[in-house]
Every structure is written in C-alpha cells, then in structure tokens.
C-alpha cells in the first residue's frame, strides 16, 4: 500500500495496551500524518454508561503523548478531543483513511454514509485485528482496570 497523507484513528486510551499499540503502529506506518481522536471525559460518560475510567482526559492525553514520543520517534500526529463518536472524519476532505479495530468496524459504515451525504469520498478502512490476551479473550482497558490482565495481555488472576 502506498503511504497516505492523512489518516485518523481514535479511542479512550485509559490504559495504553497492545491493542492500542497495534492501532497506532499501523496508522504511523501507512501515513505521513495521523489524527488521533481522544475521547473527552464528558463523551466517555455518555458513551460508556458503566464507565469506570481511571484517568481523566488530561492524564490520558499526557500518557498518550509520552507513549508516542518514547515509541514512535518520528511520528507526525495531532491529537484532537472527541466530543462525539465521529470527530473530524465526517467533515474533513483531507482524511483519506480510518484505522479501526474489528469491534469498531461497524461504526465506519455510518461514517462513510455521512461522508457521502456531505459530498465527500468514503474513507478507506484499515482494520487492525483485536489483540488477544493469553486466555484468548480480547485485551481491553476494562479487563486491565478489573485486574484480570496487564497491558500485555498476561493473566493476573483466576
């Protein structure tokens, strides 16, 4: 695949785990610039009804920037606060593709419908396989918060 100019991805990034790393790695590999949507605290409370997010927006922003600077030295990116489930992907003609996990793939159909109704090209969709823990279940910040697994997907309790 040729390198794209601008792609988008997003998430809550409460605990940065290997699923997030796969998402970011893919985005940085295929694009000159990456827009990372980071969910606001208000959006998280609306979107994740049973949310028990550990870190507030500023802490998640700090951790994400720190992680990127330590692991993706030449990364060219912008982090935008997401106040809704779409952010700039429904209105920007500059964004060429969206990087999503299998679990958020369903949202892309809705995004591309809105883009077409806004007279924009549909986004290319790059799907990153969900990272699995050593028990074969998906790695998630919820499981990390619950003390089931660590950020690498290792089982912590039975």
Backbone as a chain_set.jsonl record, in Angstrom:
{"seq": "XXXXXXXXXXXXXXXXXXXXXXXXXXXXXXXXXXXXXXXXXXXXXXXXXXXXXXXXXXXXXXXXXXXXXXXXXXXXXXXXXXXXXXXXXXXXXXXXXXXXXXXXXXXXXXXXXXXXXXXXXXXXXXXXXXXXXXXXXXXXXXXXXXXXXXXXXXXXXX", "coords": {"N": [[0.841, -1.186, 0.0], [0.536, 2.202, -0.86], [1.954, 5.071, 0.787], [-0.166, 7.093, 2.73], [-1.416, 10.482, 2.966], [-2.904, 11.537, 5.155], [-4.44, 10.067, 7.904], [-6.908, 8.759, 10.212], [-7.554, 7.813, 13.592], [-8.818, 6.574, 16.713], [-9.779, 6.698, 20.231], [-10.254, 5.868, 23.735], [-8.084, 5.372, 25.351], [-7.427, 4.769, 28.048], [-5.855, 2.952, 29.559], [-2.899, 2.311, 28.024], [-2.584, -0.266, 25.897], [-1.583, -3.393, 24.253], [-3.338, -3.632, 22.12], [-3.978, -0.964, 21.483], [-1.424, -0.195, 20.747], [-0.995, -1.684, 18.414], [-2.908, -0.461, 16.777], [-1.959, 2.239, 16.662], [0.637, 1.797, 15.628], [0.075, 0.746, 13.081], [-1.247, 2.966, 11.956], [0.802, 4.953, 11.974], [2.658, 3.706, 10.312], [1.46, 3.667, 7.775], [0.901, 6.26, 7.055], [1.679, 9.742, 6.499], [0.841, 11.629, 8.308], [-1.053, 11.502, 11.291], [-4.236, 11.726, 12.647], [-5.351, 11.602, 15.858], [-8.092, 10.813, 17.585], [-9.117, 11.57, 20.778], [-11.143, 10.588, 23.31], [-13.248, 12.792, 25.108], [-13.759, 13.492, 28.624], [-16.452, 13.999, 29.19], [-17.722, 12.891, 26.926], [-16.988, 10.2, 27.25], [-18.419, 9.542, 29.546], [-21.017, 9.711, 28.577], [-20.976, 7.867, 26.467], [-19.921, 5.422, 27.358], [-21.698, 3.839, 29.394], [-21.415, 2.376, 31.782], [-19.011, 3.262, 32.644], [-15.858, 3.19, 34.186], [-13.593, 4.702, 34.052], [-10.222, 5.22, 34.719], [-8.352, 7.286, 34.388], [-8.416, 10.806, 33.865], [-9.18, 13.106, 31.136], [-6.921, 14.866, 30.696], [-4.804, 13.44, 31.892], [-4.875, 11.085, 30.358], [-4.266, 12.185, 27.862], [-1.661, 13.189, 28.353], [-0.337, 10.736, 28.95], [-0.648, 9.385, 26.499], [0.718, 11.073, 24.668], [3.281, 10.898, 25.795], [3.796, 8.134, 25.52], [3.792, 7.901, 22.705], [5.955, 9.594, 22.031], [8.068, 8.195, 23.149], [8.043, 5.758, 21.779], [7.532, 6.061, 19.051], [9.436, 7.69, 17.406], [9.683, 9.505, 15.149], [7.12, 10.238, 14.636], [4.397, 11.897, 13.163], [1.808, 13.655, 14.181], [-1.512, 14.607, 15.316], [-3.426, 15.261, 18.127], [-6.786, 15.228, 18.804], [-9.529, 16.388, 20.723], [-12.273, 14.373, 21.265], [-15.643, 14.963, 21.19], [-17.832, 13.692, 20.373], [-18.99, 10.72, 18.632], [-17.842, 10.772, 16.109], [-16.107, 12.943, 15.347], [-13.633, 14.651, 13.373], [-13.754, 13.036, 11.101], [-16.088, 12.896, 9.592], [-16.326, 15.245, 8.274], [-13.966, 16.23, 7.136], [-12.23, 16.677, 4.179], [-9.654, 16.053, 3.779], [-8.79, 13.817, 5.185], [-7.921, 10.536, 4.486], [-8.177, 7.854, 5.182], [-9.351, 5.554, 7.692], [-8.324, 4.061, 10.688], [-9.224, 1.243, 12.364], [-10.337, -1.001, 14.98], [-11.503, -4.411, 14.892], [-13.808, -4.457, 16.455], [-14.846, -1.886, 16.309], [-15.448, -1.53, 13.721], [-18.049, -1.571, 12.652], [-19.02, 1.001, 13.036], [-17.85, 2.473, 11.013], [-19.274, 2.181, 8.635], [-21.46, 3.818, 9.06], [-20.114, 6.259, 9.318], [-19.036, 6.565, 6.713], [-21.41, 6.738, 5.239], [-22.408, 9.191, 6.153], [-20.316, 10.841, 5.281], [-20.585, 10.597, 2.478], [-23.109, 11.746, 2.173], [-22.351, 14.29, 2.792], [-21.049, 15.021, 0.549], [-18.451, 13.986, 0.302], [-15.62, 11.86, -0.327], [-15.816, 8.376, 0.447], [-14.128, 6.999, 3.299], [-11.093, 5.105, 3.182], [-10.801, 1.962, 4.709], [-8.969, 0.591, 7.238], [-8.491, -2.25, 8.942], [-7.541, -3.334, 12.073], [-6.592, -6.241, 13.614], [-8.114, -7.471, 16.567], [-6.331, -7.422, 19.572], [-5.404, -10.195, 21.515], [-5.538, -11.595, 24.789], [-3.567, -13.803, 26.909], [-5.445, -15.699, 27.556], [-6.998, -15.896, 25.367], [-9.09, -14.133, 25.083], [-10.304, -10.816, 24.157], [-8.06, -8.053, 24.639], [-8.564, -5.399, 26.81], [-9.068, -2.1, 28.17], [-10.902, -2.176, 30.225], [-10.7, -4.806, 31.232], [-8.102, -4.651, 32.161], [-8.332, -2.625, 34.119], [-9.994, -4.027, 35.856], [-8.248, -5.795, 36.913], [-7.801, -8.261, 35.766], [-6.011, -8.768, 33.65], [-2.754, -7.69, 32.433], [-1.253, -4.834, 30.687], [-0.064, -6.092, 28.564], [-1.535, -8.288, 28.131], [-1.279, -10.472, 29.768], [-2.461, -12.882, 32.084], [-3.662, -12.014, 35.275], [-5.17, -12.834, 37.448], [-7.141, -15.605, 38.54]], "CA": [[0.0, 0.0, 0.0], [1.294, 3.463, -0.871], [1.779, 5.855, 2.008], [-1.221, 8.092, 2.645], [-1.066, 11.762, 3.577], [-3.578, 11.777, 6.427], [-5.387, 9.051, 8.361], [-7.448, 9.027, 11.546], [-7.897, 6.72, 14.493], [-9.25, 7.183, 17.96], [-10.085, 5.842, 21.359], [-10.246, 6.45, 25.073], [-6.684, 5.243, 25.774], [-7.334, 4.859, 29.504], [-4.587, 2.239, 29.757], [-2.378, 2.004, 26.693], [-2.28, -1.697, 25.85], [-1.053, -3.809, 22.948], [-4.333, -3.334, 21.086], [-3.737, 0.429, 21.091], [-0.118, -0.136, 20.09], [-1.212, -2.171, 17.044], [-3.654, 0.585, 16.082], [-1.045, 3.36, 16.411], [1.719, 1.34, 14.74], [-0.476, 0.679, 11.728], [-1.509, 4.335, 11.493], [2.073, 5.634, 11.691], [3.32, 3.027, 9.189], [0.84, 3.887, 6.464], [0.545, 7.651, 6.804], [2.608, 10.822, 6.845], [0.294, 12.352, 9.46], [-2.157, 10.771, 11.903], [-5.112, 12.415, 13.595], [-5.79, 10.676, 16.894], [-9.2, 11.332, 18.374], [-9.08, 11.12, 22.166], [-12.461, 10.899, 23.85], [-13.322, 13.702, 26.259], [-14.379, 12.892, 29.812], [-17.902, 14.117, 29.033], [-18.137, 11.908, 25.937], [-16.831, 8.872, 27.849], [-19.537, 9.326, 30.484], [-22.227, 9.483, 27.765], [-20.776, 6.749, 25.552], [-19.695, 4.191, 28.113], [-22.626, 4.055, 30.503], [-20.88, 1.789, 33.016], [-17.607, 3.64, 32.633], [-15.092, 3.403, 35.414], [-12.315, 5.17, 33.532], [-9.326, 5.583, 35.818], [-7.628, 8.525, 34.106], [-9.178, 11.865, 33.213], [-8.703, 13.459, 29.792], [-5.558, 15.426, 30.698], [-3.873, 12.355, 32.203], [-4.832, 10.202, 29.18], [-3.549, 12.947, 26.84], [-0.251, 13.166, 28.751], [0.18, 9.368, 28.787], [-0.613, 9.07, 25.077], [1.84, 11.82, 24.083], [4.513, 10.315, 26.323], [3.978, 6.833, 24.879], [4.156, 8.109, 21.295], [7.308, 10.171, 21.938], [9.047, 7.163, 23.509], [7.997, 4.573, 20.914], [7.406, 6.411, 17.632], [10.282, 8.894, 17.432], [9.448, 10.458, 14.054], [5.674, 10.288, 14.371], [3.795, 13.185, 12.856], [0.426, 13.411, 14.589], [-2.297, 15.611, 16.019], [-4.45, 14.666, 18.991], [-7.971, 16.078, 18.912], [-10.505, 15.957, 21.728], [-13.533, 13.922, 20.68], [-16.839, 15.231, 21.984], [-18.875, 12.825, 19.823], [-18.421, 9.482, 18.109], [-17.311, 10.917, 14.762], [-14.993, 13.881, 15.236], [-13.421, 15.273, 12.061], [-13.801, 12.105, 9.958], [-17.296, 13.062, 8.768], [-16.348, 16.548, 7.604], [-12.684, 16.599, 6.536], [-11.91, 16.086, 2.873], [-8.218, 15.725, 3.792], [-8.571, 12.478, 5.761], [-8.061, 9.53, 3.427], [-8.486, 6.51, 5.697], [-9.562, 5.425, 9.129], [-7.755, 2.83, 11.235], [-10.142, 0.803, 13.411], [-10.275, -2.405, 15.388], [-12.662, -5.176, 14.422], [-15.002, -4.148, 17.252], [-15.412, -0.578, 15.944], [-15.65, -1.525, 12.268], [-19.447, -1.297, 12.341], [-19.204, 2.457, 13.06], [-17.317, 3.056, 9.78], [-20.352, 2.228, 7.636], [-22.215, 5.036, 9.375], [-19.228, 7.386, 8.993], [-18.964, 6.736, 5.259], [-22.726, 7.214, 4.791], [-22.453, 10.63, 6.448], [-19.355, 11.496, 4.374], [-21.18, 10.639, 1.139], [-24.173, 12.756, 2.21], [-21.652, 15.579, 2.847], [-20.324, 15.135, -0.736], [-17.045, 13.608, 0.487], [-15.269, 10.486, -0.664], [-15.781, 7.492, 1.613], [-12.782, 6.724, 3.796], [-10.555, 3.753, 3.141], [-10.901, 1.38, 6.04], [-7.901, -0.345, 7.584], [-8.93, -2.937, 10.156], [-6.484, -3.959, 12.865], [-7.128, -7.362, 14.371], [-8.181, -7.268, 18.018], [-5.274, -8.116, 20.315], [-5.962, -11.139, 22.475], [-4.718, -11.9, 25.957], [-3.112, -15.195, 26.928], [-6.601, -16.591, 27.677], [-7.704, -15.884, 24.091], [-10.124, -13.099, 25.064], [-9.759, -9.509, 23.765], [-7.434, -7.17, 25.622], [-9.298, -4.14, 26.915], [-8.785, -1.312, 29.371], [-11.808, -2.647, 31.275], [-10.1, -6.006, 31.846], [-6.906, -4.197, 32.892], [-8.845, -1.955, 35.328], [-10.55, -5.041, 36.743], [-7.166, -6.613, 37.449], [-7.766, -9.586, 35.137], [-4.83, -8.871, 32.794], [-1.924, -6.488, 32.361], [-1.302, -4.155, 29.386], [0.439, -7.008, 27.53], [-2.488, -9.384, 27.98], [-0.975, -11.583, 30.669], [-3.484, -13.112, 33.108], [-3.215, -11.639, 36.618], [-5.898, -13.592, 38.473], [-8.029, -16.658, 38.017]], "C": [[0.886, 1.249, 0.0], [0.997, 4.249, 0.397], [0.726, 6.938, 1.765], [-0.763, 9.379, 3.315], [-1.628, 11.912, 4.981], [-4.583, 10.669, 6.724], [-5.86, 9.429, 9.775], [-7.663, 7.723, 12.297], [-8.341, 7.363, 15.797], [-9.518, 6.17, 19.04], [-10.08, 6.612, 22.656], [-8.838, 6.419, 25.657], [-6.532, 5.416, 27.289], [-6.056, 4.177, 29.985], [-4.098, 1.908, 28.361], [-1.901, 0.555, 26.703], [-1.898, -2.11, 24.435], [-2.06, -3.64, 21.812], [-4.168, -1.91, 20.571], [-2.427, 0.543, 20.31], [-0.23, -0.614, 18.647], [-1.914, -1.114, 16.199], [-2.73, 1.74, 15.691], [0.07, 2.969, 15.456], [1.255, 1.305, 13.294], [-0.668, 2.084, 11.166], [-0.205, 5.04, 11.12], [2.813, 5.013, 10.51], [2.76, 3.461, 7.842], [0.59, 5.352, 6.122], [1.643, 8.624, 7.21], [2.151, 11.573, 8.086], [-0.928, 11.594, 9.97], [-2.934, 11.707, 12.829], [-5.587, 11.351, 14.572], [-6.899, 11.362, 17.68], [-9.139, 10.722, 19.764], [-10.384, 11.557, 22.827], [-12.369, 11.807, 25.076], [-13.947, 12.965, 27.438], [-15.898, 12.894, 29.688], [-18.429, 13.072, 28.046], [-18.044, 10.497, 26.507], [-18.005, 8.568, 28.767], [-20.849, 9.059, 29.734], [-22.149, 8.17, 27.007], [-20.641, 5.418, 26.281], [-20.473, 4.307, 29.425], [-22.102, 3.495, 31.829], [-19.401, 2.122, 33.168], [-17.021, 3.777, 34.031], [-13.67, 3.775, 34.996], [-11.458, 5.658, 34.698], [-8.719, 6.969, 35.621], [-8.51, 9.555, 33.418], [-8.517, 12.237, 31.881], [-7.251, 13.952, 29.812], [-4.515, 14.37, 30.991], [-3.741, 11.418, 31.004], [-4.07, 10.868, 28.037], [-2.049, 12.914, 27.117], [0.355, 11.782, 28.504], [0.32, 8.991, 27.317], [0.556, 9.781, 24.393], [3.178, 11.232, 24.521], [4.811, 8.983, 25.638], [4.441, 7.004, 23.43], [5.577, 8.633, 21.197], [8.38, 9.132, 22.272], [9.133, 6.031, 22.482], [7.902, 4.849, 19.418], [8.114, 7.744, 17.428], [9.924, 9.942, 16.372], [7.967, 10.616, 13.723], [5.212, 11.722, 14.17], [2.299, 13.019, 13.121], [-0.19, 14.641, 15.248], [-3.303, 14.865, 16.873], [-5.583, 15.683, 19.132], [-8.917, 15.513, 19.961], [-11.801, 15.596, 21.016], [-14.672, 14.179, 21.65], [-18.025, 14.407, 21.488], [-18.196, 11.631, 19.164], [-17.766, 9.613, 16.733], [-16.098, 11.83, 14.648], [-14.863, 14.401, 13.809], [-13.603, 14.332, 10.865], [-15.037, 12.271, 9.085], [-17.281, 14.357, 7.964], [-15.048, 16.924, 6.891], [-12.456, 15.885, 5.207], [-10.45, 15.644, 2.808], [-7.939, 14.31, 4.302], [-8.889, 11.43, 4.704], [-8.512, 8.164, 3.931], [-8.711, 6.585, 7.197], [-9.026, 4.059, 9.566], [-8.641, 2.446, 12.417], [-9.832, -0.633, 13.812], [-11.514, -3.101, 14.843], [-13.933, -4.782, 15.174], [-15.615, -2.803, 16.906], [-15.673, -0.446, 14.44], [-17.076, -1.14, 11.883], [-19.726, 0.214, 12.259], [-18.785, 3.099, 11.729], [-18.375, 3.134, 8.683], [-21.165, 3.5, 7.818], [-21.396, 6.278, 9.006], [-19.213, 7.62, 7.488], [-20.302, 7.167, 4.659], [-22.824, 8.728, 4.978], [-21.511, 11.384, 5.512], [-19.965, 11.643, 2.974], [-22.295, 11.685, 1.102], [-23.593, 14.171, 2.311], [-20.807, 15.829, 1.591], [-18.824, 14.901, -0.583], [-16.849, 12.166, 0.052], [-15.376, 9.623, 0.593], [-14.322, 7.235, 2.025], [-12.374, 5.298, 3.457], [-10.587, 3.236, 4.567], [-9.773, 0.368, 6.218], [-8.272, -0.941, 8.933], [-7.733, -3.626, 10.805], [-7.135, -5.045, 13.705], [-7.077, -7.072, 15.872], [-7.068, -8.077, 18.679], [-5.92, -8.995, 21.377], [-4.977, -11.373, 23.617], [-4.349, -13.379, 25.933], [-4.263, -16.186, 27.139], [-7.463, -16.594, 26.409], [-8.81, -14.851, 23.988], [-9.496, -11.754, 24.68], [-9.135, -8.76, 24.942], [-8.242, -5.875, 25.621], [-8.879, -3.419, 28.183], [-9.674, -1.759, 30.526], [-11.211, -3.861, 31.99], [-8.846, -5.636, 32.638], [-7.339, -3.528, 34.196], [-9.363, -2.95, 36.352], [-9.496, -5.969, 37.333], [-7.097, -8.021, 36.882], [-6.462, -9.812, 34.379], [-3.981, -7.61, 32.944], [-1.995, -5.924, 30.944], [-0.799, -5.03, 28.235], [-0.469, -8.21, 27.326], [-2.183, -10.604, 28.829], [-2.036, -11.673, 31.756], [-2.909, -12.781, 34.488], [-3.934, -12.404, 37.714], [-6.792, -14.623, 37.804], [-9.433, -16.491, 38.545]], "O": [[1.853, 1.341, 0.756], [-0.068, 4.11, 0.999], [0.729, 7.608, 0.732], [0.161, 9.372, 4.129], [-0.929, 12.355, 5.893], [-5.458, 10.369, 5.911], [-5.286, 10.298, 10.43], [-7.92, 6.675, 11.704], [-8.242, 8.58, 15.955], [-9.493, 4.96, 18.814], [-9.924, 7.833, 22.682], [-8.442, 7.336, 26.377], [-5.632, 6.113, 27.757], [-5.273, 4.765, 30.731], [-4.823, 1.279, 27.59], [-0.958, 0.194, 27.408], [-1.888, -1.284, 23.523], [-1.662, -3.516, 20.654], [-4.213, -1.673, 19.364], [-2.338, 1.286, 19.333], [0.37, -0.02, 17.751], [-1.556, -0.898, 15.041], [-2.715, 2.168, 14.537], [0.412, 3.741, 14.56], [1.952, 1.775, 12.394], [-0.29, 2.356, 10.027], [-0.12, 5.659, 10.059], [3.517, 5.714, 9.783], [3.507, 3.605, 6.874], [0.121, 5.661, 5.026], [2.422, 8.37, 8.129], [2.976, 12.095, 8.835], [-1.738, 11.104, 9.182], [-2.357, 12.386, 13.679], [-6.151, 10.332, 14.175], [-6.669, 12.366, 18.354], [-9.111, 9.5, 19.912], [-10.688, 12.748, 22.895], [-11.529, 11.614, 25.955], [-14.59, 11.93, 27.26], [-16.556, 11.914, 30.038], [-19.456, 12.442, 28.295], [-18.934, 9.68, 26.271], [-18.527, 7.453, 28.761], [-21.686, 8.282, 30.193], [-23.137, 7.441, 26.913], [-21.195, 4.407, 25.849], [-19.962, 4.81, 30.427], [-22.33, 4.088, 32.883], [-18.638, 1.353, 33.752], [-17.608, 4.39, 34.923], [-12.688, 3.24, 35.51], [-11.921, 6.414, 35.551], [-8.587, 7.736, 36.576], [-9.26, 9.225, 32.499], [-7.438, 11.746, 31.549], [-6.437, 13.489, 29.013], [-3.437, 14.394, 30.397], [-2.635, 10.998, 30.664], [-3.317, 10.206, 27.322], [-1.256, 12.64, 26.215], [1.433, 11.668, 27.92], [1.297, 8.349, 26.93], [1.298, 9.165, 23.629], [4.095, 11.086, 23.712], [5.944, 8.732, 25.224], [5.372, 6.331, 22.987], [6.342, 8.16, 20.357], [9.483, 9.188, 21.73], [10.187, 5.412, 22.333], [8.164, 3.961, 18.606], [7.476, 8.789, 17.295], [9.871, 11.134, 16.674], [7.616, 11.082, 12.638], [5.589, 12.63, 14.911], [1.605, 12.328, 12.376], [0.5, 15.57, 15.669], [-3.959, 13.938, 16.398], [-5.371, 16.831, 19.522], [-9.082, 14.298, 20.069], [-12.357, 16.397, 20.265], [-14.674, 13.684, 22.777], [-19.093, 14.416, 22.099], [-16.968, 11.544, 19.142], [-17.187, 8.644, 16.241], [-15.155, 11.514, 13.922], [-15.865, 14.572, 13.114], [-13.604, 14.793, 9.723], [-15.034, 11.825, 7.938], [-18.114, 14.553, 7.079], [-15.046, 17.869, 6.102], [-12.485, 14.657, 5.127], [-10.057, 14.936, 1.881], [-6.962, 13.682, 3.896], [-9.966, 11.427, 4.109], [-9.152, 7.406, 3.202], [-8.317, 7.54, 7.866], [-9.246, 3.046, 8.903], [-8.796, 3.223, 13.36], [-9.162, -1.373, 13.091], [-12.457, -2.451, 14.39], [-15.018, -4.775, 14.592], [-16.795, -2.586, 17.178], [-16.067, 0.615, 13.956], [-17.279, -0.45, 10.885], [-20.583, 0.643, 11.487], [-19.307, 4.151, 11.36], [-18.364, 4.07, 7.883], [-21.514, 4.173, 6.848], [-21.931, 7.235, 8.445], [-19.363, 8.755, 7.037], [-20.32, 7.893, 3.665], [-23.263, 9.451, 4.083], [-21.865, 12.448, 5.004], [-19.865, 12.706, 2.362], [-22.422, 12.426, 0.127], [-24.262, 15.142, 1.957], [-19.963, 16.725, 1.567], [-18.02, 15.543, -1.259], [-17.781, 11.361, 0.062], [-15.061, 10.088, 1.689], [-13.414, 7.255, 1.194], [-13.207, 4.392, 3.445], [-10.418, 4.0, 5.517], [-9.644, -0.583, 5.448], [-8.357, -0.234, 9.937], [-7.015, -4.395, 10.167], [-8.108, -4.798, 14.417], [-6.111, -6.497, 16.373], [-6.885, -9.259, 18.388], [-6.865, -8.584, 22.05], [-3.76, -11.352, 23.433], [-4.771, -14.117, 25.043], [-4.086, -17.386, 26.927], [-8.525, -17.216, 26.377], [-9.413, -14.698, 22.926], [-8.292, -11.565, 24.854], [-9.614, -8.825, 26.074], [-8.561, -5.328, 24.566], [-8.403, -4.03, 29.139], [-9.25, -1.727, 31.681], [-11.22, -3.926, 33.219], [-8.563, -6.243, 33.671], [-6.788, -3.821, 35.257], [-9.202, -2.758, 37.557], [-9.81, -6.829, 38.156], [-6.418, -8.884, 37.439], [-5.874, -10.891, 34.444], [-4.422, -6.605, 33.5], [-2.706, -6.461, 30.095], [-1.075, -4.746, 27.07], [-0.216, -9.051, 26.464], [-2.775, -11.664, 28.624], [-2.464, -10.651, 32.291], [-1.808, -13.213, 34.83], [-3.379, -12.607, 38.794], [-7.142, -14.497, 36.63], [-10.316, -17.283, 38.214]]}, "num_chains": 1, "name": "protein.A"}
